[in-house]
Amino acid sequence: MKEVLLIIPAYNEEASIGALLDQLKETDAADYADVLVVNDASLDKTNSIAKQHSVTVVSNVFNLGYGSALQLGYKYAVRHGYRYVIQIDADGQHDVSNVRVLYDRLRTKDENGQYPDIVIGSRFFENSRSFPISGIKSVAIKLFRWLIRRTSGHTILDPTSGLQGLSGRAFLYYSLYQNFNFMYPDANMIIQMIMLGFRVVEIPSVMHARTGGVSMHSGFFKPLIYMMIMPLSMFSIYSRIKKGLQ
């Protein structure tokens, strides 16, 4: 048993999942991490390709969405006694070199002698490496930054990053009923965790443009719906915590 569970949620990622798993083999991740691919009822060859590698694959019977796939991974990590969780996307946008950096930061104390609960891989540090993003996403990120700063007093540069490392305390909380937004787990979860006293930090990351498959935020209407729903979810969480309801 390793102390890290590497969670890879995947839906119709046959174009990239095999290359990602091959790239992980070329790193030292196998020394400290087990890999769990959560196949969210993919309609393509994602499941069969993942099973050709030496990783654990769990397949949903129905497509439940990105957040549900992540929470399934958190529950798996709790049940199997992992100490940390690192989550990366199956589309190849998160460079595998980030895994070791996240793992090291989770085990590094800050100036107050405390370990982080959530480490976010950010594309917006000076020494980060990333790719151009759409105008709509850029607007959304700036809006979410502002909302996080106004509600929690913290500055998070990349509030939509799915590249994250979690302590046992954090993923245990996420695994419990109604503690994790399985529809849109994003900037709303950052506000929640900061306000509840979890320690959230950011580090530079390396990201690449998607080379295959379709993003869950593709098209015109999906990003607009997302931009409308997320601020409402953030406000709802902020209000509940302020009233002591969470």
Solvent accessible surface area in square Angstrom, and as a share of the most:
residue,aa,sasa,rsa
1,M,159,0.71
2,K,70,0.30
3,E,54,0.24
4,V,0,0.00
5,L,1,0.01
6,L,0,0.00
7,I,0,0.00
8,I,0,0.00
9,P,11,0.07
10,A,4,0.03
11,Y,91,0.35
12,N,46,0.23
13,E,14,0.06
14,E,75,0.34
15,A,69,0.53
16,S,8,0.05
17,I,0,0.00
18,G,12,0.12
19,A,55,0.42
20,L,2,0.01
21,L,3,0.02
22,D,67,0.35
23,Q,82,0.37
24,L,9,0.04
25,K,123,0.52
26,E,149,0.67
27,T,47,0.28
28,D,58,0.30
29,A,4,0.03
30,A,68,0.52
31,D,113,0.58
32,Y,16,0.06
33,A,5,0.04
34,D,43,0.22
35,V,24,0.14
36,L,0,0.00
37,V,0,0.00
38,V,0,0.00
39,N,6,0.03
40,D,3,0.02
41,A,20,0.16
42,S,20,0.13
43,L,153,0.76
44,D,45,0.23
45,K,135,0.57
46,T,0,0.00
47,N,45,0.23
48,S,53,0.34
49,I,36,0.18
50,A,0,0.00
51,K,122,0.52
52,Q,140,0.62
53,H,25,0.11
54,S,112,0.72
55,V,36,0.21
56,T,59,0.34
57,V,28,0.16
58,V,43,0.25
59,S,52,0.34
60,N,19,0.10
61,V,129,0.74
62,F,152,0.63
63,N,77,0.40
64,L,100,0.50
65,G,25,0.24
66,Y,50,0.19
67,G,0,0.00
68,S,22,0.14
69,A,1,0.01
70,L,3,0.02
71,Q,27,0.12
72,L,48,0.24
73,G,0,0.00
74,Y,2,0.01
75,K,100,0.42
76,Y,48,0.18
77,A,0,0.00
78,V,58,0.33
79,R,206,0.75
80,H,73,0.32
81,G,60,0.58
82,Y,20,0.08
83,R,144,0.53
84,Y,14,0.05
85,V,0,0.00
86,I,0,0.00
87,Q,7,0.03
88,I,1,0.01
89,D,29,0.15
90,A,3,0.02
91,D,10,0.05
92,G,27,0.26
93,Q,40,0.18
94,H,8,0.03
95,D,34,0.17
96,V,18,0.11
97,S,57,0.37
98,N,5,0.03
99,V,2,0.01
100,R,88,0.32
101,V,72,0.42
102,L,1,0.01
103,Y,11,0.04
104,D,56,0.29
105,R,51,0.19
106,L,1,0.01
107,R,95,0.35
108,T,68,0.39
109,K,111,0.47
110,D,44,0.23
111,E,162,0.72
112,N,113,0.58
113,G,41,0.40
114,Q,81,0.36
115,Y,94,0.36
116,P,5,0.03
117,D,4,0.02
118,I,3,0.01
119,V,0,0.00
120,I,0,0.00
121,G,0,0.00
122,S,0,0.00
123,R,23,0.08
124,F,69,0.29
125,F,67,0.28
126,E,182,0.82
127,N,115,0.59
128,S,19,0.12
129,R,158,0.58
130,S,49,0.32
131,F,47,0.19
132,P,128,0.80
133,I,50,0.25
134,S,68,0.44
135,G,54,0.52
136,I,55,0.28
137,K,69,0.29
138,S,32,0.20
139,V,86,0.50
140,A,1,0.01
141,I,2,0.01
142,K,127,0.54
143,L,60,0.30
144,F,0,0.00
145,R,51,0.19
146,W,114,0.40
147,L,34,0.17
148,I,0,0.00
149,R,100,0.37
150,R,165,0.60
151,T,33,0.19
152,S,24,0.16
153,G,62,0.60
154,H,88,0.39
155,T,77,0.45
156,I,5,0.03
157,L,53,0.26
158,D,0,0.00
159,P,1,0.01
160,T,20,0.11
161,S,4,0.03
162,G,16,0.15
163,L,0,0.00
164,Q,24,0.11
165,G,0,0.00
166,L,0,0.00
167,S,15,0.10
168,G,24,0.23
169,R,114,0.42
170,A,0,0.00
171,F,5,0.02
172,L,84,0.42
173,Y,43,0.16
174,Y,8,0.03
175,S,6,0.04
176,L,92,0.46
177,Y,185,0.70
178,Q,138,0.61
179,N,23,0.12
180,F,13,0.05
181,N,43,0.22
182,F,102,0.43
183,M,129,0.58
184,Y,53,0.20
185,P,23,0.15
186,D,23,0.12
187,A,0,0.00
188,N,0,0.00
189,M,9,0.04
190,I,7,0.03
191,I,0,0.00
192,Q,2,0.01
193,M,0,0.00
194,I,17,0.09
195,M,45,0.20
196,L,51,0.25
197,G,45,0.43
198,F,19,0.08
199,R,79,0.29
200,V,17,0.10
201,V,39,0.23
202,E,29,0.13
203,I,17,0.09
204,P,45,0.28
205,S,4,0.03
206,V,24,0.14
207,M,7,0.03
208,H,82,0.36
209,A,53,0.41
210,R,59,0.22
211,T,131,0.76
212,G,18,0.17
213,G,42,0.40
214,V,113,0.65
215,S,42,0.27
216,M,105,0.47
217,H,56,0.25
218,S,37,0.24
219,G,66,0.63
220,F,122,0.51
221,F,147,0.61
222,K,112,0.47
223,P,15,0.10
224,L,61,0.31
225,I,77,0.39
226,Y,17,0.06
227,M,36,0.16
228,M,122,0.55
229,I,65,0.33
230,M,0,0.00
231,P,32,0.20
232,L,127,0.63
233,S,19,0.12
234,M,3,0.01
235,F,136,0.57
236,S,45,0.29
237,I,6,0.03
238,Y,57,0.22
239,S,25,0.16
240,R,87,0.32
241,I,24,0.12
242,K,128,0.54
243,K,150,0.64
244,G,60,0.58
245,L,124,0.62
246,Q,59,0.26
